[in-house]
Amino acid sequence: MRAVIIGGSGHVGTYLVPRLVEAGYEVVNVTRGRRKPYRPHGAWNAVGQVTIDRTEAEKTASFGPQIAGLKPDIVIDLICFTSESAQHLAEALRGRVQHLLVCGTIWVHGHSVVVPTTEEQPRRPFGTYGMQKAAIEAYLLNEARRNGFPATMLHPGHIVGPGWEPINPAGHKSVAVFEKLARGDELALPNLGLETLHHVYADDVAQLFMRALANWSAAVGQSFHAVSPSALTLRGYAEAVAGWFGKLARLRFLPWEEWKETASEAEAAMTHDHIAHSPNCSIAKAQRLLGYAPRYTSLQAVHESLAWLIAHDRVHAPPLS
Ligand SMILES: NC(=O)c1ccc[n+]([C@@H]2O[C@H](COP(=O)([O-])OP(=O)(O)OC[C@H]3O[C@@H](n4cnc5c(N)ncnc54)[C@H](OP(=O)(O)O)[C@@H]3O)[C@@H](O)[C@H]2O)c1
């Protein structure tokens, strides 16, 4: 089986490509050739590398035909951001692949309503990113269910792993938040600190892709959340991180309008995006239909990532307990 993965050298691909090779797939990775995977793995020696800039190739409508020309049995698209991109690729692959798996996001849900949110709840996305991913999902699932196109969509939460900064307990990416908690300094959180984040370890996302491939008939025409077993409140997350440094979290709670003045514009925008969504997604469907068994809780995933950042001097803090 020949698997073409589009965008396979990033957060998800770092783990998914070695899993595909180990499962016996002949793997071709399509990227611009700029990024290296976050961790080395011998499996990469067996991976074919094809350099295509998707954005440029889509301008001349040559991207889909180029992917089809690689003669894939399955295609995994990790970097689809508009319904036009999805449609262009699906048209080129129609009747030519066994399975197209596309990476979405839990942002397709917009704000949470009944939690944990299930895949079946009506989509109410806001913001261009989530709205476009929801449009991709609507297009692909319609094609699968009406026209027999073999598509599956997987929706990750905030992807965590060694090598990059996880979303922190204040809902943005500055490592200063972890450093404050390590020192036992006061940390301001927005509102009551009860809004939520839903992380996932990158290899658990990769696991779900593998399980969707292995359970074709259950996966086609469906979307699945790729998240850890449970979401975290900002407050609970901050308390846990402080505890890893042997500290009690000293937290101050500020109404949003006051809190946003304590952060940079970019940090405040990122936090607002996270707490406006306050994701809390169910993995029950993925467990039931695909046998998804995430190896990491949200806190275990962040612990590993933070330990890596400290060991590589990217977070200035003592080693974690
Ligand atoms: N990161 C998260 O927390 C998160 C959360 C929810 C959902 N997601 C979804 O997960 C998916 C993957 O995201 P990610 O964060 O894993 O991506 P990523 O780490 O940024 O990796 C992107 C990959 O795509 C390649 N790429 C980027 N632009 C390209 C282009 N124009 N043409 C060809 N290749 C290109 C990159 O390699 P080159 O640079 O070498 O081209 C790299 O291999 C996305 O669909 C995203 O919406 C991510």
The ligand as an ORCA input file, in Angstrom:
! r2SCAN-3c Opt
* xyz 0 1
  N      -0.767     22.530     15.861
  C      -1.895     22.368     16.529
  O      -1.980     22.495     17.766
  C      -3.149     21.984     15.785
  C      -4.349     21.888     16.486
  C      -5.502     21.463     15.810
  C      -5.413     21.140     14.469
  N      -4.235     21.262     13.816
  C      -4.203     20.901     12.407
  O      -3.149     19.968     12.224
  C      -2.692     20.051     10.888
  C      -1.204     19.996     10.875
  O      -0.785     21.050     11.632
  P       0.638     21.016     12.279
  O       0.624     22.037     13.365
  O       1.046     19.616     12.566
  O       1.489     21.528     11.046
  P       2.975     21.932     11.051
  O       3.702     21.362     12.215
  O       3.032     23.411     10.832
  O       3.530     21.201      9.729
  C       3.163     21.645      8.463
  C       3.733     20.690      7.436
  O       3.281     21.080      6.151
  C       4.379     21.430      5.304
  N       3.939     22.613      4.557
  C       3.617     23.831      5.042
  N       3.228     24.647      4.037
  C       3.309     23.916      2.888
  C       3.022     24.210      1.517
  N       2.593     25.418      1.103
  N       3.212     23.223      0.601
  C       3.643     22.000      0.978
  N       3.930     21.664      2.273
  C       3.757     22.624      3.212
  C       5.535     21.693      6.269
  O       6.806     21.408      5.674
  P       7.603     22.554      4.829
  O       7.600     23.779      5.688
  O       8.943     21.928      4.628
  O       6.829     22.742      3.558
  C       5.241     20.654      7.348
  O       5.626     19.364      6.908
  C      -3.323     21.289     10.281
  O      -4.361     20.883      9.431
  C      -3.869     22.036     11.474
  O      -5.031     22.772     11.155
  C      -3.110     21.670     14.430
*
